[in-house]
Amino acid sequence: MLSEFTRSIVWISRWRAKPVGPASLVSSKIQLSPTFSVGACTGVAAVVLLGQASALALEPATPVQAPTLKVGDSWIFEDTNEAGPTGFARHREIHTIERVNSDSMVVALKIVDSPTAAQNRVVGLDWASRMVIDGEEKSTSRPLSFPMRVGESWVADYTDPNRHGNQLKVHVHTTYKVIGWEDVTVPAGTFHALKIENNGSADADILIPSVAQSTAVAGGGSGTAVSHAQVGGRGVMHRKVFSLIYYAPEVKHAIKTVDEQYNEAEVMTGRVTTELVSFKLAQ
């Protein structure tokens, strides 16, 4: 997350209809009159099949276009951060659009009930996170890629050369794919959402510090000093990343995201789940 952390919207979800399945046909009882002909029965079957095809056609298939985002649009999310065996932390955060530019926007992020001020961040109109690398602006996270169609995929690939603690640099490669539509329930309600999966990896060059340790051992009236030294150097730390994003066009944002990280042994080391609590769209 954040997800990072989503009105020319295609209001597809309003046109969704449940297809007529075989179970529905079996359970329906049709009373035939003595004069009911085979031809009429065939006509009924044709109408039913036509209705089934029409209902299936209403399932969202049109590409989902980028929303028209406005100053004042706001969403409140609840983040649940699971840090392996150490437990989890939970907080709520409000995201409010402060300014909309031609290809980006400024979003204010404020933790609910926190005395700290909001933090303004510049993100793309597709909610992509950005970073300036070697003088060039690149997307480091791109959960949405408009227009979106089921089956489409796109890639985010970059190398962050900046040092962060013992991490000297990191190369991240992720692939996003649109899976299909699902009804998803979050605290804000149930929405018909487009499901996107993200699979990738992060390979970090790390600095292994030198460690010198000395231990005094008492015995026989005299002390013995035991020294141990670990020679430092450089290494590579590999991580796998996996994400789920559920985007609801009527909300103009992802209503739920799940971000997971796995170590080299493919053991999950952390998971962040973000769910929509409420939202308010500017008129």
Residue pairs with C-beta under 8 A, 6 or more apart in sequence:
1 79
1 243
1 257
1 259
1 272
1 274
2 79
2 93
2 95
2 109
2 274
3 127
3 141
3 143
3 245
3 254
3 257
3 259
3 274
4 123
4 127
4 129
4 141
4 143
5 95
5 123
5 127
5 129
5 141
5 143
5 254
5 257
5 274
6 67
6 126
6 127
6 143
6 144
6 247
6 252
6 253
6 254
7 67
7 68
7 70
7 252
8 65
8 66
8 67
8 68
9 64
9 65
9 67
9 68
9 249
9 250
9 252
10 62
10 63
10 64
10 65
10 249
11 249
11 250
12 60
12 62
12 64
12 192
12 249
13 60
13 191
13 192
13 248
13 249
13 250
14 250
15 58
15 60
16 58
16 59
16 60
16 181
16 192
17 54
17 55
17 58
17 59
18 55
19 52
19 55
19 56
19 59
20 48
20 51
20 52
20 55
21 52
25 48
30 44
32 41
59 181
60 181
60 192
60 194
61 150
63 147
63 148
63 149
64 146
64 147
64 148
64 149
64 194
64 247
64 249
65 146
65 147
66 125
66 126
66 146
66 147
67 249
67 252
69 97
69 100
69 105
69 125
69 252
70 97
70 100
70 281
70 282
71 97
71 98
71 99
71 100
71 282
72 96
72 97
72 280
72 282
73 96
73 97
73 252
73 279
73 280
73 281
73 282
74 94
74 95
74 96
74 97
74 279
74 280
75 94
75 95
75 251
75 253
75 276
75 278
75 279
75 280
76 92
76 93
76 94
76 95
76 112
76 276
76 277
76 278
76 279
77 92
77 93
77 94
77 95
77 274
77 275
77 276
77 277
78 90
78 91
78 92
78 187
78 274
78 275
78 277
79 90
79 91
79 92
79 93
79 272
79 273
79 274
80 88
80 89
80 90
80 272
80 273
80 274
80 275
81 88
81 89
81 90
81 270
81 271
81 272
82 88
82 270
82 271
82 272
82 273
83 89
83 269
83 270
84 268
84 269
84 270
91 111
91 112
91 114
92 111
92 112
92 113
92 277
93 109
93 110
93 111
93 112
94 109
94 110
94 112
95 107
95 108
95 109
95 253
96 107
96 108
96 110
96 118
97 105
97 106
97 107
97 108
97 282
98 105
98 106
98 107
98 108
98 120
99 105
99 106
100 125
103 124
103 125
104 122
104 123
104 124
104 125
104 130
105 122
105 123
105 124
105 125
106 120
106 121
106 122
107 120
107 121
107 122
107 123
108 118
108 119
108 120
109 118
109 119
109 120
109 121
110 117
110 118
110 119
122 130
123 129
123 130
124 130
124 139
124 142
126 142
126 143
126 144
126 145
126 146
127 143
127 144
127 253
127 254
128 139
128 140
128 141
128 142
128 143
128 144
129 139
129 140
129 141
129 142
130 137
130 138
130 139
130 140
131 137
131 138
131 140
131 158
131 160
132 138
133 158
133 159
133 160
133 161
134 161
138 158
139 156
139 158
140 156
140 158
140 160
140 172
141 156
142 154
142 156
142 176
143 176
143 196
143 198
143 243
143 245
143 247
143 254
143 257
144 196
144 245
144 247
144 254
145 152
145 154
145 176
148 178
148 194
148 196
148 247
149 178
150 178
150 179
150 180
150 181
150 194
151 177
151 178
152 177
152 178
153 175
153 176
153 177
153 178
154 175
154 176
155 173
155 174
155 175
155 176
156 172
156 173
156 174
156 176
156 200
157 172
157 173
157 174
158 171
158 172
159 169
159 170
159 171
159 172
160 169
160 170
160 172
161 169
162 169
163 169
166 206
166 207
166 208
166 209
167 204
167 205
167 206
167 207
167 237
168 204
168 205
168 206
168 207
168 234
169 204
169 205
170 202
170 203
170 204
170 205
171 202
171 203
171 204
172 200
172 201
172 202
172 241
173 200
173 201
174 198
174 199
174 200
174 201
174 241
174 243
175 198
175 199
175 200
176 196
176 197
176 198
176 245
177 196
177 197
177 198
178 194
178 195
178 196
179 195
179 196
179 197
180 194
180 195
181 192
181 193
181 194
181 195
182 192
182 193
182 195
182 246
183 190
183 191
183 192
183 193
184 190
184 191
184 193
184 246
184 248
184 255
184 256
186 255
186 256
186 275
186 276
186 277
187 275
187 276
187 277
187 278
188 251
188 255
188 275
188 276
188 277
188 278
188 279
191 246
191 248
191 250
191 251
191 255
192 248
193 246
193 247
193 248
193 255
193 256
194 246
194 247
194 248
194 249
195 244
195 245
195 246
196 244
196 245
196 246
196 247
197 242
197 243
197 244
197 245
198 241
198 242
198 243
198 244
198 245
199 240
199 241
199 242
200 240
200 241
200 242
201 238
201 239
201 240
201 241
202 238
202 239
202 241
203 236
203 237
203 238
203 239
204 236
204 237
204 239
205 234
205 235
205 236
206 234
206 235
206 236
206 237
207 232
207 233
207 234
208 232
208 233
208 234
208 235
209 232
210 229
210 230
210 231
210 232
211 228
211 229
211 230
211 232
212 227
212 228
212 229
212 230
213 227
213 228
213 229
213 230
214 225
214 226
214 227
214 228
215 225
215 226
215 227
215 228
216 223
216 224
216 225
216 226
217 223
217 224
217 225
217 226
218 224
237 264
238 263
238 264
239 261
239 262
239 263
239 264
239 269
240 261
240 262
240 266
241 259
241 260
241 261
241 262
242 259
242 260
242 262
243 257
243 258
243 259
243 260
244 256
244 257
244 258
245 254
245 256
245 257
246 254
246 255
246 256
246 257
247 253
247 254
247 255
248 254
248 255
251 276
251 279
252 281
253 276
253 279
254 274
254 276
255 275
255 276
256 273
256 274
256 275
256 276
257 272
257 273
257 274
258 271
258 272
258 273
258 274
259 271
259 272
259 273
259 274
260 268
260 270
260 271
261 268
261 269
261 270
261 271
262 268
262 269
263 269
